[in-house]
């Protein structure tokens, strides 16, 4: 730990379940063969993230997805999951012009 930024390289769910710290921000940019690890896309993970956020904290996750069409199914599932746990969920596409093509999409939950 140095300064205000504390980076942790560990299994996210295991760390959140074992650690008692609260964080201003939790960023999830993990992929395994192009997809996020299954255990980081579950209700248990979303609840663990929320429990470790400080008041006013924010969760950000990067999802590779289309915004619309059949390639957007996983994105819509994850947004619905986060909406069941967090008060506010926002979707920020990196490219708003190609809604049917896969690209990075940032999902923010508070």
C-alpha positions in Angstrom: 0.0 0.0 0.0 1.3 3.3 -1.0 -0.6 6.5 -1.3 -4.4 6.4 -2.0 -4.4 3.6 -4.5 -4.5 0.0 -3.3 -4.4 -2.7 -6.0 -5.2 -6.2 -5.0 -4.3 -9.2 -7.2 -6.3 -12.1 -5.8 -9.4 -14.1 -6.6 -12.0 -11.4 -6.3 -14.8 -13.4 -4.6 -12.5 -15.1 -2.1 -10.9 -11.8 -1.2 -14.2 -10.0 -0.8 -15.6 -12.8 1.3 -12.6 -13.0 3.6 -11.5 -9.3 3.9 -13.3 -6.8 6.2 -12.1 -3.6 4.4 -14.4 -1.3 2.6 -13.5 0.3 -0.7 -14.5 3.5 -2.5 -14.3 1.7 -5.8 -14.2 -1.9 -6.9 -13.2 -2.5 -10.6 -13.7 -5.8 -12.3 -11.9 -6.3 -15.6 -11.3 -10.0 -15.5 -11.6 -12.4 -18.4 -10.9 -16.1 -18.9 -10.8 -17.0 -22.6 -12.7 -13.9 -23.5 -15.4 -14.3 -20.9 -15.6 -13.3 -17.2 -15.0 -16.2 -14.7 -18.4 -17.7 -13.9 -18.1 -17.1 -10.1 -17.7 -13.4 -10.8 -21.1 -13.2 -12.5 -23.3 -14.6 -9.7 -25.7 -13.0 -7.2 -23.2 -14.0 -4.4 -20.5 -12.0 -6.1 -22.7 -9.0 -6.6 -23.7 -9.1 -2.9 -20.1 -9.5 -1.8 -19.1 -6.4 -3.9 -21.9 -4.3 -2.4 -21.0 -5.4 1.2 -17.4 -4.2 0.7 -18.2 -0.8 -0.8 -17.9 2.2 1.4 -20.9 4.6 1.6 -21.0 6.3 -1.8 -18.7 3.7 -3.3 -19.0 2.5 -6.8 -18.6 -0.8 -8.7 -17.3 -0.8 -12.3 -17.2 -3.8 -14.5 -16.0 -4.2 -18.1 -18.2 -6.5 -20.2 -17.5 -7.3 -23.8 -20.9 -7.3 -25.5 -23.1 -5.9 -28.1 -25.7 -3.4 -26.8 -28.6 -5.0 -28.7 -29.4 -8.2 -30.4 -28.5 -11.8 -29.6 -24.9 -10.9 -28.6 -26.3 -8.6 -25.9 -27.9 -11.4 -23.8 -25.1 -11.7 -21.2 -24.9 -7.9 -20.8 -28.6 -7.7 -20.2 -28.4 -10.6 -17.7 -25.6 -8.9 -15.8 -27.4 -5.6 -15.7 -30.6 -7.3 -14.4 -28.5 -9.1 -11.7 -26.8 -5.9 -10.6 -30.1 -4.1 -10.5 -31.4 -6.7 -8.1 -28.6 -5.8 -5.7 -27.7 -2.1 -6.3 -29.9 1.0 -6.3 -28.5 2.4 -9.5 -27.0 0.7 -12.5 -25.7 2.5 -15.6 -24.4 1.2 -18.9 -21.7 3.1 -20.7 -20.8 1.7 -24.1 -17.4 2.6 -25.6 -18.9 2.8 -29.1 -22.5 3.9 -29.3 -22.6 3.7 -33.1 -22.3 -0.1 -33.4 -25.0 -1.4 -31.1 -25.1 -4.9 -32.7 -21.3 -5.4 -32.6 -19.4 -6.6 -29.5 -17.2 -4.0 -27.8 -16.2 -3.0 -24.3 -19.1 -1.8 -22.2 -18.6 -0.4 -18.8 -21.3 -1.1 -16.3 -21.5 1.1 -13.2 -23.4 0.1 -10.0 -23.9 2.2 -6.9 
